[in-house]
Amino acid sequence: MARYYFDVHDGAQLLRDDDGSEFESDDAAVQAAARSTTEIGQNRVARGDFSDVVIEVRDAHNRHVCTVTASMKIERRPRT
């Protein structure tokens, strides 16, 4: 098991993960990050916030593993 850290971008603010979580592989950490962006996005949408969710994953050696971005685009037709 290896430790991975999920740093979340919240607008201009970076919420750094100082605790981390253990996963069996990079792929498992990437999948967990993807699930986390979905959960964060659902919570934001419930509040009316449609901004992108960005999580940067790094390993125990502080190496960048991946960046996961979830975004939503809403196009509305003008009312006539």
C-alpha positions in Angstrom: 0.0 0.0 0.0 1.2 3.5 -0.9 0.0 6.8 0.4 -1.5 9.4 -1.9 -2.6 13.0 -1.3 -5.6 14.7 -2.9 -5.2 18.4 -3.1 -8.4 20.2 -4.0 -8.6 23.4 -5.9 -11.5 25.6 -4.7 -11.5 28.6 -6.9 -8.2 30.4 -6.3 -7.6 28.5 -3.1 -5.7 25.2 -2.8 -6.9 22.9 0.0 -3.8 20.8 0.6 -4.3 17.2 1.8 -1.7 16.7 4.6 -3.1 13.3 5.8 -3.4 11.3 2.6 -5.0 7.9 2.0 -3.5 4.5 1.2 -4.2 2.8 -2.1 -2.7 -0.3 -3.7 -1.7 1.5 -6.9 -1.6 4.7 -8.9 -4.7 3.5 -10.8 -6.6 2.9 -7.6 -5.7 6.4 -6.4 -6.8 7.9 -9.7 -10.2 6.1 -9.5 -10.7 7.4 -6.0 -9.9 10.9 -7.1 -12.5 10.6 -9.9 -15.1 9.4 -7.4 -14.2 12.3 -5.1 -14.6 14.9 -7.9 -18.0 13.5 -8.6 -19.1 13.7 -4.9 -17.7 17.3 -4.5 -19.5 18.3 -7.8 -22.8 16.9 -6.6 -22.5 18.8 -3.3 -21.7 22.0 -5.2 -24.6 21.6 -7.7 -26.9 21.2 -4.7 -25.8 24.6 -3.6 -26.1 26.1 -7.0 -22.4 26.2 -7.6 -21.4 24.9 -11.1 -17.7 25.6 -10.9 -15.1 23.0 -12.0 -13.8 20.5 -9.4 -10.1 19.9 -9.7 -8.1 17.4 -7.6 -4.4 17.0 -8.0 -3.1 13.6 -6.8 0.5 13.3 -5.5 2.3 10.3 -4.1 4.3 10.0 -0.9 7.4 11.3 -2.7 5.5 14.5 -3.6 5.4 13.4 -7.3 2.5 14.4 -9.4 0.4 11.3 -10.3 -2.5 13.0 -12.1 -5.0 15.9 -12.2 -8.7 15.0 -12.3 -11.1 17.8 -13.4 -14.9 17.5 -13.4 -16.8 20.3 -15.1 -20.4 21.0 -16.0 -21.6 23.1 -18.9 -25.1 24.4 -18.9 -26.6 26.0 -21.9 -30.0 27.6 -21.6 -32.3 28.8 -24.3 -33.5 32.3 -23.9 -37.1 32.6 -22.9 -39.4 33.9 -25.5 
